[in-house]
Amino acid sequence: MKFKNFGLLILLGIAIFACKKDDVKVNFDAAQQAIEDDAALVKYLETHYLNAVDGGIWTIKNGETPLMSQVQVQNITKDDIDYKLYFLKQSEGVSFSPTRADSVLTTYSGMLLDSTVFDSSSNRLWLSLTNVIDGWSYGFVNFKGGTKVIRPDESFYYENYGKGILFIPSGLAYGNSFQSIIPQNSPLIFQITLRDVNKADHDNDTILSILEDRDGDGNVKNDDTDKDGIPNYLDADDDGDGRLTKNEDANGDGNLENDDTDNDGIPNYLDKDN
């Protein structure tokens, strides 16, 4: 059997969204869990294959090519713990890759290692990679969008888009917490497509969200210039001076980085005292 589908598909992709973690055990060893998750994923990849006929993942019974020989590995460090995210590229895509701050147009299906399907969407959905589990925000950057084709009736579809599978350790998913029918410490598998990419400007301040990653670590959520509790990518006034960031382009050339009225080396939009 390809999937165990109990008919309990979670609406609107709730299983991929990052959320508050409840029921977390005290003294939980996340580093040890990462090791156990990797062992479980490796075992799964060595004993399962991708069926070219129906696109499903099946248990190897007749010497089929194991997934382990087809996947690539993405090494990720989060909270000083090293994780391995495995991904399989069925199609890379042809346009460009998202960053972890961008939005993606996707379809997907998610399941546990025992083949239980916990979430699925065959309809295209726009999702921000800032609002999903880490396994998605890291995993999607390995793919590219496709080409949008508009029909005479103005309906459209995508061709040559990214398509693949993400094999995600629990530390990059829900960790030591329950999420609906997903048990604690569950590695997750997502079959995904990447139809299109939107270079996001979440706060509409004319600066792309990824360019508001001031420390360059790829995570826009920990950059807060004015220390007001709102990260720059969501803050329309990054320096807290009462002037909108988009209005601090003193020379009017459209580049906020080269406006430094007091010549202190800090662009006006990040300098409260300019």
C-alpha positions, 0 to 999 in steps of 0.5 A: 500500500502506498499510503495509510489514509484515514480520511483525516486530512487537515484543512488549509495546510495546517500541518506545515505551519509553524505553531506553538509547541505544547506538551513538551517533555522536560529535560528533552534531549534534542541532540539525541533525538536528531541522531535518532531521527537521522537513523530512522530516515536513513533506514526509510530511504534504504528500504523504500523507492519511488514508483515511476508509474504512480509517483508514490513511495513504496517498500522495496521488494524486488531490488528496486532502486532505494531512495538513499541512492537518489537523495541529496543532503542539506546540513542545517544547524539550528539552536547549536544542533546539527540536522540532515534534511534529505531531498530528492529532485524529480525536477529542479524547475527553470525560473529561480529559487526562493529564499527563506523569506519568500513566498511559494506557490505549491501543491503538496502531500505530507505523510509519516514514515508509516505512510499515514497521510496527515495533510494534502493539497492538490490546489495551488496555495501561496505560502510564506516560507517565514510561516512554515516549519523549518524543513519547508523554509530550508527545503524549498530553496533547493528548487525553482519555480516553473513557467507560467502559461496563460491560456486565451481565456486568461486561465493559466497553468505552470510547466517545467516547475520544481518537483520533489520530496523532502525528508524532514527530521522532527527537529525541523518540524514539530519536535517534541510536541503533538500536532493533530495526528502527528505524534511527538518526535516524528520525521515527516515526508512531503511530496511537493511542487514549486510552481512559482516564487514571489520575492516578498516585501512583507512590510511594503517598505520597498526593501525585499524581506531577504535584504532585511536580514542584517546579520546575513544568517538567512533568518529574517526573524532575528533582525530587529534594528529598533528593538521594538519586538517587530523584526525588520521584515515586518516593521515599516519603520525599521529605526523607530524614528517615526518616519516610514522606511520607504520615505527615508530615500533622501536622494530619491534614487530608489536605493535606501542603502546610500542615504546617510544624512549624518555621515555616520556610516548607517543608512537613514532608514536604520539610523534613528539619529540622522 
